[in-house]
């Protein structure tokens, strides 16, 4: 990706481009680790729990329940010629 966007004729430099992509990815990962969803003009990431709670006091248990990540490409990205 970096080579493609920083190639001949580009004003973008690999070092700075890598730094931006790393910071962007790290922030999304941070939100995900806090259980937050994320959305921008290209993608939406949200979560759902696959579980049945046995009692009112039952809590999420990774051995019995699942955390599902749902990612959706938005129309802005699809309009850029992606064939999904």
PyMOL Python script that loads the backbone (N, CA, C, O; Angstrom):
from pymol import cmd

cmd.read_pdbstr("""\
ATOM      1  N   UNK A   1       0.823  -1.181   0.000  1.00  0.00           N
ATOM      2  CA  UNK A   1       0.000   0.000   0.000  1.00  0.00           C
ATOM      3  C   UNK A   1       0.867   1.245   0.000  1.00  0.00           C
ATOM      4  O   UNK A   1       0.655   2.157  -0.800  1.00  0.00           O
ATOM      5  N   UNK A   2       1.849   1.284   0.901  1.00  0.00           N
ATOM      6  CA  UNK A   2       2.706   2.467   0.997  1.00  0.00           C
ATOM      7  C   UNK A   2       3.430   2.711  -0.326  1.00  0.00           C
ATOM      8  O   UNK A   2       3.498   3.847  -0.794  1.00  0.00           O
ATOM      9  N   UNK A   3       3.959   1.670  -0.921  1.00  0.00           N
ATOM     10  CA  UNK A   3       4.646   1.828  -2.212  1.00  0.00           C
ATOM     11  C   UNK A   3       3.694   2.357  -3.278  1.00  0.00           C
ATOM     12  O   UNK A   3       4.092   3.162  -4.119  1.00  0.00           O
ATOM     13  N   UNK A   4       2.452   1.914  -3.250  1.00  0.00           N
ATOM     14  CA  UNK A   4       1.477   2.341  -4.250  1.00  0.00           C
ATOM     15  C   UNK A   4       1.121   3.820  -4.106  1.00  0.00           C
ATOM     16  O   UNK A   4       0.991   4.518  -5.111  1.00  0.00           O
ATOM     17  N   UNK A   5       0.962   4.306  -2.881  1.00  0.00           N
ATOM     18  CA  UNK A   5       0.546   5.700  -2.695  1.00  0.00           C
ATOM     19  C   UNK A   5       1.710   6.684  -2.626  1.00  0.00           C
ATOM     20  O   UNK A   5       1.498   7.893  -2.717  1.00  0.00           O
ATOM     21  N   UNK A   6       2.921   6.192  -2.469  1.00  0.00           N
ATOM     22  CA  UNK A   6       4.081   7.094  -2.383  1.00  0.00           C
ATOM     23  C   UNK A   6       5.004   6.949  -3.586  1.00  0.00           C
ATOM     24  O   UNK A   6       6.139   7.424  -3.563  1.00  0.00           O
ATOM     25  N   UNK A   7       4.524   6.301  -4.621  1.00  0.00           N
ATOM     26  CA  UNK A   7       5.347   6.050  -5.805  1.00  0.00           C
ATOM     27  C   UNK A   7       5.672   7.311  -6.588  1.00  0.00           C
ATOM     28  O   UNK A   7       5.398   8.426  -6.144  1.00  0.00           O
ATOM     29  N   UNK A   8       6.254   7.117  -7.744  1.00  0.00           N
ATOM     30  CA  UNK A   8       6.654   8.244  -8.592  1.00  0.00           C
ATOM     31  C   UNK A   8       5.507   9.232  -8.821  1.00  0.00           C
ATOM     32  O   UNK A   8       4.380   8.839  -9.123  1.00  0.00           O
ATOM     33  N   UNK A   9       5.818  10.517  -8.672  1.00  0.00           N
ATOM     34  CA  UNK A   9       4.839  11.567  -8.882  1.00  0.00           C
ATOM     35  C   UNK A   9       4.040  11.936  -7.649  1.00  0.00           C
ATOM     36  O   UNK A   9       3.340  12.948  -7.656  1.00  0.00           O
ATOM     37  N   UNK A  10       4.125  11.144  -6.588  1.00  0.00           N
ATOM     38  CA  UNK A  10       3.368  11.420  -5.368  1.00  0.00           C
ATOM     39  C   UNK A  10       4.119  12.412  -4.490  1.00  0.00           C
ATOM     40  O   UNK A  10       5.347  12.376  -4.416  1.00  0.00           O
ATOM     41  N   UNK A  11       3.378  13.302  -3.824  1.00  0.00           N
ATOM     42  CA  UNK A  11       4.002  14.204  -2.857  1.00  0.00           C
ATOM     43  C   UNK A  11       4.108  13.541  -1.479  1.00  0.00           C
ATOM     44  O   UNK A  11       4.727  14.093  -0.569  1.00  0.00           O
ATOM     45  N   UNK A  12       3.510  12.368  -1.330  1.00  0.00           N
ATOM     46  CA  UNK A  12       3.532  11.646  -0.054  1.00  0.00           C
ATOM     47  C   UNK A  12       4.845  10.907   0.116  1.00  0.00           C
ATOM     48  O   UNK A  12       5.391  10.359  -0.841  1.00  0.00           O
ATOM     49  N   UNK A  13       5.342  10.898   1.334  1.00  0.00           N
ATOM     50  CA  UNK A  13       6.586  10.204   1.653  1.00  0.00           C
ATOM     51  C   UNK A  13       6.272   8.942   2.456  1.00  0.00           C
ATOM     52  O   UNK A  13       5.353   8.942   3.275  1.00  0.00           O
ATOM     53  N   UNK A  14       7.032   7.864   2.227  1.00  0.00           N
ATOM     54  CA  UNK A  14       6.758   6.601   2.926  1.00  0.00           C
ATOM     55  C   UNK A  14       6.766   6.710   4.449  1.00  0.00           C
ATOM     56  O   UNK A  14       5.888   6.149   5.104  1.00  0.00           O
ATOM     57  N   UNK A  15       7.732   7.416   5.025  1.00  0.00           N
ATOM     58  CA  UNK A  15       7.831   7.498   6.488  1.00  0.00           C
ATOM     59  C   UNK A  15       6.597   8.141   7.099  1.00  0.00           C
ATOM     60  O   UNK A  15       6.018   7.613   8.049  1.00  0.00           O
ATOM     61  N   UNK A  16       6.193   9.292   6.546  1.00  0.00           N
ATOM     62  CA  UNK A  16       5.033   9.990   7.074  1.00  0.00           C
ATOM     63  C   UNK A  16       3.750   9.206   6.816  1.00  0.00           C
ATOM     64  O   UNK A  16       2.864   9.159   7.669  1.00  0.00           O
ATOM     65  N   UNK A  17       3.656   8.598   5.651  1.00  0.00           N
ATOM     66  CA  UNK A  17       2.466   7.798   5.331  1.00  0.00           C
ATOM     67  C   UNK A  17       2.334   6.620   6.280  1.00  0.00           C
ATOM     68  O   UNK A  17       1.238   6.327   6.759  1.00  0.00           O
ATOM     69  N   UNK A  18       3.439   5.943   6.556  1.00  0.00           N
ATOM     70  CA  UNK A  18       3.426   4.839   7.523  1.00  0.00           C
ATOM     71  C   UNK A  18       2.992   5.326   8.896  1.00  0.00           C
ATOM     72  O   UNK A  18       2.205   4.661   9.571  1.00  0.00           O
ATOM     73  N   UNK A  19       3.499   6.485   9.317  1.00  0.00           N
ATOM     74  CA  UNK A  19       3.156   7.015  10.636  1.00  0.00           C
ATOM     75  C   UNK A  19       1.660   7.291  10.740  1.00  0.00           C
ATOM     76  O   UNK A  19       1.041   6.976  11.757  1.00  0.00           O
ATOM     77  N   UNK A  20       1.076   7.874   9.703  1.00  0.00           N
ATOM     78  CA  UNK A  20      -0.357   8.179   9.719  1.00  0.00           C
ATOM     79  C   UNK A  20      -1.177   6.893   9.759  1.00  0.00           C
ATOM     80  O   UNK A  20      -2.119   6.778  10.544  1.00  0.00           O
ATOM     81  N   UNK A  21      -0.822   5.936   8.921  1.00  0.00           N
ATOM     82  CA  UNK A  21      -1.561   4.666   8.886  1.00  0.00           C
ATOM     83  C   UNK A  21      -1.433   3.932  10.214  1.00  0.00           C
ATOM     84  O   UNK A  21      -2.413   3.370  10.704  1.00  0.00           O
ATOM     85  N   UNK A  22      -0.242   3.929  10.801  1.00  0.00           N
ATOM     86  CA  UNK A  22      -0.042   3.279  12.102  1.00  0.00           C
ATOM     87  C   UNK A  22      -0.876   3.948  13.191  1.00  0.00           C
ATOM     88  O   UNK A  22      -1.496   3.265  14.006  1.00  0.00           O
ATOM     89  N   UNK A  23      -0.894   5.287  13.208  1.00  0.00           N
ATOM     90  CA  UNK A  23      -1.674   6.011  14.222  1.00  0.00           C
ATOM     91  C   UNK A  23      -3.168   5.768  14.039  1.00  0.00           C
ATOM     92  O   UNK A  23      -3.893   5.578  15.015  1.00  0.00           O
ATOM     93  N   UNK A  24      -3.623   5.775  12.798  1.00  0.00           N
ATOM     94  CA  UNK A  24      -5.025   5.524  12.464  1.00  0.00           C
ATOM     95  C   UNK A  24      -5.439   4.129  12.936  1.00  0.00           C
ATOM     96  O   UNK A  24      -6.463   3.966  13.599  1.00  0.00           O
ATOM     97  N   UNK A  25      -4.636   3.136  12.589  1.00  0.00           N
ATOM     98  CA  UNK A  25      -4.923   1.747  12.977  1.00  0.00           C
ATOM     99  C   UNK A  25      -4.884   1.568  14.482  1.00  0.00           C
ATOM    100  O   UNK A  25      -5.726   0.872  15.049  1.00  0.00           O
ATOM    101  N   UNK A  26      -3.903   2.197  15.140  1.00  0.00           N
ATOM    102  CA  UNK A  26      -3.785   2.075  16.593  1.00  0.00           C
ATOM    103  C   UNK A  26      -4.997   2.668  17.299  1.00  0.00           C
ATOM    104  O   UNK A  26      -5.477   2.108  18.285  1.00  0.00           O
ATOM    105  N   UNK A  27      -5.493   3.796  16.801  1.00  0.00           N
ATOM    106  CA  UNK A  27      -6.664   4.410  17.424  1.00  0.00           C
ATOM    107  C   UNK A  27      -7.905   3.541  17.248  1.00  0.00           C
ATOM    108  O   UNK A  27      -8.687   3.377  18.185  1.00  0.00           O
ATOM    109  N   UNK A  28      -8.088   2.989  16.064  1.00  0.00           N
ATOM    110  CA  UNK A  28      -9.217   2.080  15.845  1.00  0.00           C
ATOM    111  C   UNK A  28      -9.099   0.876  16.768  1.00  0.00           C
ATOM    112  O   UNK A  28     -10.085   0.475  17.387  1.00  0.00           O
ATOM    113  N   UNK A  29      -7.904   0.290  16.870  1.00  0.00           N
ATOM    114  CA  UNK A  29      -7.685  -0.857  17.756  1.00  0.00           C
ATOM    115  C   UNK A  29      -7.984  -0.486  19.206  1.00  0.00           C
ATOM    116  O   UNK A  29      -8.548  -1.290  19.947  1.00  0.00           O
ATOM    117  N   UNK A  30      -7.612   0.720  19.613  1.00  0.00           N
ATOM    118  CA  UNK A  30      -7.887   1.181  20.971  1.00  0.00           C
ATOM    119  C   UNK A  30      -9.390   1.261  21.224  1.00  0.00           C
ATOM    120  O   UNK A  30      -9.877   0.797  22.255  1.00  0.00           O
ATOM    121  N   UNK A  31     -10.117   1.847  20.286  1.00  0.00           N
ATOM    122  CA  UNK A  31     -11.575   1.916  20.444  1.00  0.00           C
ATOM    123  C   UNK A  31     -12.189   0.522  20.501  1.00  0.00           C
ATOM    124  O   UNK A  31     -13.073   0.260  21.316  1.00  0.00           O
ATOM    125  N   UNK A  32     -11.722  -0.366  19.638  1.00  0.00           N
ATOM    126  CA  UNK A  32     -12.235  -1.739  19.624  1.00  0.00           C
ATOM    127  C   UNK A  32     -11.972  -2.420  20.970  1.00  0.00           C
ATOM    128  O   UNK A  32     -12.847  -3.095  21.512  1.00  0.00           O
ATOM    129  N   UNK A  33     -10.757  -2.235  21.504  1.00  0.00           N
ATOM    130  CA  UNK A  33     -10.430  -2.871  22.789  1.00  0.00           C
ATOM    131  C   UNK A  33     -11.296  -2.338  23.921  1.00  0.00           C
ATOM    132  O   UNK A  33     -11.484  -3.018  24.929  1.00  0.00           O
ATOM    133  N   UNK A  34     -11.828  -1.121  23.764  1.00  0.00           N
ATOM    134  CA  UNK A  34     -12.726  -0.541  24.765  1.00  0.00           C
ATOM    135  C   UNK A  34     -14.183  -0.878  24.488  1.00  0.00           C
ATOM    136  O   UNK A  34     -15.078  -0.424  25.201  1.00  0.00           O
ATOM    137  N   UNK A  35     -14.424  -1.683  23.439  1.00  0.00           N
ATOM    138  CA  UNK A  35     -15.781  -2.097  23.118  1.00  0.00           C
ATOM    139  C   UNK A  35     -16.554  -1.081  22.302  1.00  0.00           C
ATOM    140  O   UNK A  35     -17.767  -1.208  22.140  1.00  0.00           O
ATOM    141  N   UNK A  36     -15.868  -0.079  21.790  1.00  0.00           N
ATOM    142  CA  UNK A  36     -16.516   0.953  20.982  1.00  0.00           C
ATOM    143  C   UNK A  36     -16.541   0.529  19.522  1.00  0.00           C
ATOM    144  O   UNK A  36     -15.655  -0.188  19.057  1.00  0.00           O
ATOM    145  N   UNK A  37     -17.535   0.966  18.827  1.00  0.00           N
ATOM    146  CA  UNK A  37     -17.575   0.768  17.390  1.00  0.00           C
ATOM    147  C   UNK A  37     -16.784   1.870  16.707  1.00  0.00           C
ATOM    148  O   UNK A  37     -16.306   2.800  17.357  1.00  0.00           O
ATOM    149  N   UNK A  38     -16.651   1.761  15.410  1.00  0.00           N
ATOM    150  CA  UNK A  38     -15.936   2.777  14.639  1.00  0.00           C
ATOM    151  C   UNK A  38     -16.630   2.933  13.291  1.00  0.00           C
ATOM    152  O   UNK A  38     -17.079   1.955  12.694  1.00  0.00           O
ATOM    153  N   UNK A  39     -16.711   4.162  12.825  1.00  0.00           N
ATOM    154  CA  UNK A  39     -17.272   4.398  11.502  1.00  0.00           C
ATOM    155  C   UNK A  39     -16.616   5.624  10.895  1.00  0.00           C
ATOM    156  O   UNK A  39     -16.353   6.607  11.588  1.00  0.00           O
ATOM    157  N   UNK A  40     -16.356   5.561   9.611  1.00  0.00           N
ATOM    158  CA  UNK A  40     -15.934   6.726   8.843  1.00  0.00           C
ATOM    159  C   UNK A  40     -16.658   6.666   7.506  1.00  0.00           C
ATOM    160  O   UNK A  40     -17.618   5.909   7.364  1.00  0.00           O
ATOM    161  N   UNK A  41     -16.229   7.432   6.543  1.00  0.00           N
ATOM    162  CA  UNK A  41     -16.955   7.447   5.275  1.00  0.00           C
ATOM    163  C   UNK A  41     -16.745   6.188   4.433  1.00  0.00           C
ATOM    164  O   UNK A  41     -17.409   6.008   3.412  1.00  0.00           O
ATOM    165  N   UNK A  42     -15.831   5.322   4.852  1.00  0.00           N
ATOM    166  CA  UNK A  42     -15.515   4.130   4.070  1.00  0.00           C
ATOM    167  C   UNK A  42     -15.948   2.812   4.707  1.00  0.00           C
ATOM    168  O   UNK A  42     -16.314   1.871   4.004  1.00  0.00           O
ATOM    169  N   UNK A  43     -15.907   2.746   6.024  1.00  0.00           N
ATOM    170  CA  UNK A  43     -16.167   1.477   6.704  1.00  0.00           C
ATOM    171  C   UNK A  43     -16.875   1.721   8.037  1.00  0.00           C
ATOM    172  O   UNK A  43     -16.717   2.767   8.667  1.00  0.00           O
ATOM    173  N   UNK A  44     -17.650   0.733   8.441  1.00  0.00           N
ATOM    174  CA  UNK A  44     -18.299   0.751   9.746  1.00  0.00           C
ATOM    175  C   UNK A  44     -17.941  -0.556  10.445  1.00  0.00           C
ATOM    176  O   UNK A  44     -18.060  -1.634   9.862  1.00  0.00           O
ATOM    177  N   UNK A  45     -17.503  -0.454  11.694  1.00  0.00           N
ATOM    178  CA  UNK A  45     -17.162  -1.641  12.485  1.00  0.00           C
ATOM    179  C   UNK A  45     -17.971  -1.571  13.773  1.00  0.00           C
ATOM    180  O   UNK A  45     -17.907  -0.590  14.513  1.00  0.00           O
ATOM    181  N   UNK A  46     -18.722  -2.617  14.021  1.00  0.00           N
ATOM    182  CA  UNK A  46     -19.509  -2.668  15.255  1.00  0.00           C
ATOM    183  C   UNK A  46     -19.455  -4.081  15.811  1.00  0.00           C
ATOM    184  O   UNK A  46     -18.908  -4.989  15.184  1.00  0.00           O
ATOM    185  N   UNK A  47     -20.022  -4.254  16.978  1.00  0.00           N
ATOM    186  CA  UNK A  47     -19.934  -5.518  17.689  1.00  0.00           C
ATOM    187  C   UNK A  47     -21.300  -6.028  18.089  1.00  0.00           C
ATOM    188  O   UNK A  47     -22.240  -5.260  18.292  1.00  0.00           O
ATOM    189  N   UNK A  48     -21.385  -7.328  18.197  1.00  0.00           N
ATOM    190  CA  UNK A  48     -22.564  -7.936  18.799  1.00  0.00           C
ATOM    191  C   UNK A  48     -22.082  -9.103  19.647  1.00  0.00           C
ATOM    192  O   UNK A  48     -21.016  -9.671  19.408  1.00  0.00           O
ATOM    193  N   UNK A  49     -22.872  -9.440  20.621  1.00  0.00           N
ATOM    194  CA  UNK A  49     -22.540 -10.578  21.473  1.00  0.00           C
ATOM    195  C   UNK A  49     -23.419 -11.749  21.081  1.00  0.00           C
ATOM    196  O   UNK A  49     -24.631 -11.611  20.921  1.00  0.00           O
ATOM    197  N   UNK A  50     -22.795 -12.894  20.929  1.00  0.00           N
ATOM    198  CA  UNK A  50     -23.538 -14.118  20.687  1.00  0.00           C
ATOM    199  C   UNK A  50     -23.652 -14.859  22.010  1.00  0.00           C
ATOM    200  O   UNK A  50     -22.746 -15.591  22.410  1.00  0.00           O
ATOM    201  N   UNK A  51     -24.785 -14.657  22.686  1.00  0.00           N
ATOM    202  CA  UNK A  51     -24.883 -15.284  24.001  1.00  0.00           C
ATOM    203  C   UNK A  51     -26.326 -15.349  24.484  1.00  0.00           C
ATOM    204  O   UNK A  51     -27.208 -14.611  24.044  1.00  0.00           O
ATOM    205  N   UNK A  52     -26.502 -16.252  25.389  1.00  0.00           N
ATOM    206  CA  UNK A  52     -27.752 -16.341  26.127  1.00  0.00           C
ATOM    207  C   UNK A  52     -27.366 -16.285  27.597  1.00  0.00           C
ATOM    208  O   UNK A  52     -26.602 -17.118  28.085  1.00  0.00           O
ATOM    209  N   UNK A  53     -27.902 -15.297  28.293  1.00  0.00           N
ATOM    210  CA  UNK A  53     -27.615 -15.188  29.712  1.00  0.00           C
ATOM    211  C   UNK A  53     -28.597 -16.058  30.484  1.00  0.00           C
ATOM    212  O   UNK A  53     -29.805 -16.016  30.252  1.00  0.00           O
ATOM    213  N   UNK A  54     -28.059 -16.839  31.396  1.00  0.00           N
ATOM    214  CA  UNK A  54     -28.845 -17.827  32.129  1.00  0.00           C
ATOM    215  C   UNK A  54     -29.687 -17.176  33.230  1.00  0.00           C
ATOM    216  O   UNK A  54     -30.840 -17.549  33.443  1.00  0.00           O
ATOM    217  N   UNK A  55     -29.106 -16.215  33.915  1.00  0.00           N
ATOM    218  CA  UNK A  55     -29.824 -15.503  34.974  1.00  0.00           C
ATOM    219  C   UNK A  55     -29.606 -14.000  34.785  1.00  0.00           C
ATOM    220  O   UNK A  55     -28.824 -13.579  33.933  1.00  0.00           O
ATOM    221  N   UNK A  56     -30.301 -13.207  35.582  1.00  0.00           N
ATOM    222  CA  UNK A  56     -30.117 -11.752  35.504  1.00  0.00           C
ATOM    223  C   UNK A  56     -28.709 -11.341  35.910  1.00  0.00           C
ATOM    224  O   UNK A  56     -28.211 -10.310  35.457  1.00  0.00           O
ATOM    225  N   UNK A  57     -28.056 -12.140  36.763  1.00  0.00           N
ATOM    226  CA  UNK A  57     -26.708 -11.819  37.241  1.00  0.00           C
ATOM    227  C   UNK A  57     -25.616 -12.424  36.360  1.00  0.00           C
ATOM    228  O   UNK A  57     -24.433 -12.174  36.590  1.00  0.00           O
ATOM    229  N   UNK A  58     -25.989 -13.201  35.373  1.00  0.00           N
ATOM    230  CA  UNK A  58     -25.010 -13.830  34.484  1.00  0.00           C
ATOM    231  C   UNK A  58     -24.217 -12.760  33.745  1.00  0.00           C
ATOM    232  O   UNK A  58     -24.769 -11.736  33.343  1.00  0.00           O
ATOM    233  N   UNK A  59     -22.945 -12.996  33.573  1.00  0.00           N
ATOM    234  CA  UNK A  59     -22.054 -12.063  32.881  1.00  0.00           C
ATOM    235  C   UNK A  59     -21.488 -12.722  31.627  1.00  0.00           C
ATOM    236  O   UNK A  59     -21.570 -13.938  31.452  1.00  0.00           O
ATOM    237  N   UNK A  60     -20.916 -11.895  30.763  1.00  0.00           N
ATOM    238  CA  UNK A  60     -20.277 -12.412  29.559  1.00  0.00           C
ATOM    239  C   UNK A  60     -19.151 -13.349  29.958  1.00  0.00           C
ATOM    240  O   UNK A  60     -18.304 -12.994  30.778  1.00  0.00           O
ATOM    241  N   UNK A  61     -19.138 -14.543  29.383  1.00  0.00           N
ATOM    242  CA  UNK A  61     -18.129 -15.567  29.660  1.00  0.00           C
ATOM    243  C   UNK A  61     -17.614 -16.061  28.315  1.00  0.00           C
ATOM    244  O   UNK A  61     -18.362 -16.671  27.551  1.00  0.00           O
ATOM    245  N   UNK A  62     -16.360 -15.805  28.023  1.00  0.00           N
ATOM    246  CA  UNK A  62     -15.808 -16.149  26.711  1.00  0.00           C
ATOM    247  C   UNK A  62     -15.811 -17.647  26.421  1.00  0.00           C
ATOM    248  O   UNK A  62     -15.681 -18.051  25.266  1.00  0.00           O
ATOM    249  N   UNK A  63     -15.959 -18.474  27.454  1.00  0.00           N
ATOM    250  CA  UNK A  63     -16.031 -19.916  27.204  1.00  0.00           C
ATOM    251  C   UNK A  63     -17.424 -20.344  26.728  1.00  0.00           C
ATOM    252  O   UNK A  63     -17.578 -21.408  26.128  1.00  0.00           O
ATOM    253  N   UNK A  64     -18.452 -19.499  27.001  1.00  0.00           N
ATOM    254  CA  UNK A  64     -19.822 -19.820  26.590  1.00  0.00           C
ATOM    255  C   UNK A  64     -20.386 -18.858  25.549  1.00  0.00           C
ATOM    256  O   UNK A  64     -21.348 -19.178  24.851  1.00  0.00           O
ATOM    257  N   UNK A  65     -19.790 -17.699  25.455  1.00  0.00           N
ATOM    258  CA  UNK A  65     -20.330 -16.648  24.608  1.00  0.00           C
ATOM    259  C   UNK A  65     -19.304 -16.223  23.564  1.00  0.00           C
ATOM    260  O   UNK A  65     -18.124 -16.561  23.664  1.00  0.00           O
ATOM    261  N   UNK A  66     -19.764 -15.482  22.568  1.00  0.00           N
ATOM    262  CA  UNK A  66     -18.840 -14.982  21.549  1.00  0.00           C
ATOM    263  C   UNK A  66     -19.040 -13.482  21.354  1.00  0.00           C
ATOM    264  O   UNK A  66     -20.122 -12.940  21.579  1.00  0.00           O
ATOM    265  N   UNK A  67     -17.967 -12.837  20.930  1.00  0.00           N
ATOM    266  CA  UNK A  67     -18.022 -11.438  20.542  1.00  0.00           C
ATOM    267  C   UNK A  67     -17.850 -11.420  19.030  1.00  0.00           C
ATOM    268  O   UNK A  67     -16.834 -11.880  18.507  1.00  0.00           O
ATOM    269  N   UNK A  68     -18.834 -10.893  18.339  1.00  0.00           N
ATOM    270  CA  UNK A  68     -18.814 -10.880  16.878  1.00  0.00           C
ATOM    271  C   UNK A  68     -18.458  -9.484  16.392  1.00  0.00           C
ATOM    272  O   UNK A  68     -18.996  -8.488  16.875  1.00  0.00           O
ATOM    273  N   UNK A  69     -17.548  -9.426  15.434  1.00  0.00           N
ATOM    274  CA  UNK A  69     -17.167  -8.167  14.819  1.00  0.00           C
ATOM    275  C   UNK A  69     -17.866  -8.092  13.472  1.00  0.00           C
ATOM    276  O   UNK A  69     -17.743  -8.995  12.644  1.00  0.00           O
ATOM    277  N   UNK A  70     -18.593  -7.015  13.263  1.00  0.00           N
ATOM    278  CA  UNK A  70     -19.340  -6.824  12.026  1.00  0.00           C
ATOM    279  C   UNK A  70     -18.750  -5.617  11.310  1.00  0.00           C
ATOM    280  O   UNK A  70     -18.836  -4.492  11.802  1.00  0.00           O
ATOM    281  N   UNK A  71     -18.155  -5.853  10.158  1.00  0.00           N
ATOM    282  CA  UNK A  71     -17.602  -4.737   9.394  1.00  0.00           C
ATOM    283  C   UNK A  71     -18.366  -4.617   8.085  1.00  0.00           C
ATOM    284  O   UNK A  71     -18.683  -5.611   7.432  1.00  0.00           O
ATOM    285  N   UNK A  72     -18.652  -3.382   7.723  1.00  0.00           N
ATOM    286  CA  UNK A  72     -19.436  -3.099   6.529  1.00  0.00           C
ATOM    287  C   UNK A  72     -18.730  -2.030   5.716  1.00  0.00           C
ATOM    288  O   UNK A  72     -18.358  -0.979   6.238  1.00  0.00           O
ATOM    289  N   UNK A  73     -18.550  -2.308   4.431  1.00  0.00           N
ATOM    290  CA  UNK A  73     -18.013  -1.288   3.542  1.00  0.00           C
ATOM    291  C   UNK A  73     -19.128  -0.328   3.196  1.00  0.00           C
ATOM    292  O   UNK A  73     -20.242  -0.746   2.881  1.00  0.00           O
ATOM    293  N   UNK A  74     -18.834   0.949   3.253  1.00  0.00           N
ATOM    294  CA  UNK A  74     -19.845   1.952   2.950  1.00  0.00           C
ATOM    295  C   UNK A  74     -19.847   2.290   1.461  1.00  0.00           C
ATOM    296  O   UNK A  74     -18.904   1.971   0.738  1.00  0.00           O
ATOM    297  N   UNK A  75     -20.897   2.924   1.027  1.00  0.00           N
ATOM    298  CA  UNK A  75     -21.092   3.223  -0.388  1.00  0.00           C
ATOM    299  C   UNK A  75     -19.946   4.047  -0.971  1.00  0.00           C
ATOM    300  O   UNK A  75     -19.588   3.861  -2.134  1.00  0.00           O
ATOM    301  N   UNK A  76     -19.371   4.945  -0.192  1.00  0.00           N
ATOM    302  CA  UNK A  76     -18.248   5.773  -0.654  1.00  0.00           C
ATOM    303  C   UNK A  76     -17.112   4.897  -1.188  1.00  0.00           C
ATOM    304  O   UNK A  76     -16.525   5.198  -2.227  1.00  0.00           O
ATOM    305  N   UNK A  77     -16.812   3.828  -0.482  1.00  0.00           N
ATOM    306  CA  UNK A  77     -15.751   2.913  -0.914  1.00  0.00           C
ATOM    307  C   UNK A  77     -16.232   2.048  -2.080  1.00  0.00           C
ATOM    308  O   UNK A  77     -15.484   1.799  -3.024  1.00  0.00           O
ATOM    309  N   UNK A  78     -17.445   1.608  -2.010  1.00  0.00           N
ATOM    310  CA  UNK A  78     -17.982   0.785  -3.094  1.00  0.00           C
ATOM    311  C   UNK A  78     -18.056   1.560  -4.397  1.00  0.00           C
ATOM    312  O   UNK A  78     -17.877   0.986  -5.471  1.00  0.00           O
ATOM    313  N   UNK A  79     -18.319   2.856  -4.315  1.00  0.00           N
ATOM    314  CA  UNK A  79     -18.394   3.686  -5.510  1.00  0.00           C
ATOM    315  C   UNK A  79     -17.039   3.889  -6.184  1.00  0.00           C
ATOM    316  O   UNK A  79     -16.978   4.363  -7.318  1.00  0.00           O
ATOM    317  N   UNK A  80     -15.979   3.543  -5.514  1.00  0.00           N
ATOM    318  CA  UNK A  80     -14.639   3.735  -6.066  1.00  0.00           C
ATOM    319  C   UNK A  80     -14.214   2.566  -6.948  1.00  0.00           C
ATOM    320  O   UNK A  80     -13.026   2.384  -7.214  1.00  0.00           O
ATOM    321  N   UNK A  81     -15.172   1.786  -7.396  1.00  0.00           N
ATOM    322  CA  UNK A  81     -14.855   0.740  -8.355  1.00  0.00           C
ATOM    323  C   UNK A  81     -14.638  -0.634  -7.773  1.00  0.00           C
ATOM    324  O   UNK A  81     -14.196  -1.540  -8.479  1.00  0.00           O
ATOM    325  N   UNK A  82     -14.939  -0.810  -6.496  1.00  0.00           N
ATOM    326  CA  UNK A  82     -14.768  -2.128  -5.887  1.00  0.00           C
ATOM    327  C   UNK A  82     -15.910  -3.022  -6.328  1.00  0.00           C
ATOM    328  O   UNK A  82     -17.069  -2.607  -6.336  1.00  0.00           O
ATOM    329  N   UNK A  83     -15.588  -4.216  -6.685  1.00  0.00           N
ATOM    330  CA  UNK A  83     -16.599  -5.195  -7.094  1.00  0.00           C
ATOM    331  C   UNK A  83     -16.764  -6.194  -5.963  1.00  0.00           C
ATOM    332  O   UNK A  83     -16.051  -7.195  -5.899  1.00  0.00           O
ATOM    333  N   UNK A  84     -17.719  -5.915  -5.059  1.00  0.00           N
ATOM    334  CA  UNK A  84     -17.924  -6.770  -3.881  1.00  0.00           C
ATOM    335  C   UNK A  84     -19.194  -7.566  -4.059  1.00  0.00           C
ATOM    336  O   UNK A  84     -19.558  -8.352  -3.185  1.00  0.00           O
TER     337      UNK A  84
END
""", "prot")
cmd.dss("prot")
cmd.show_as("cartoon", "prot")
cmd.util.cbc("prot")
cmd.orient("prot")
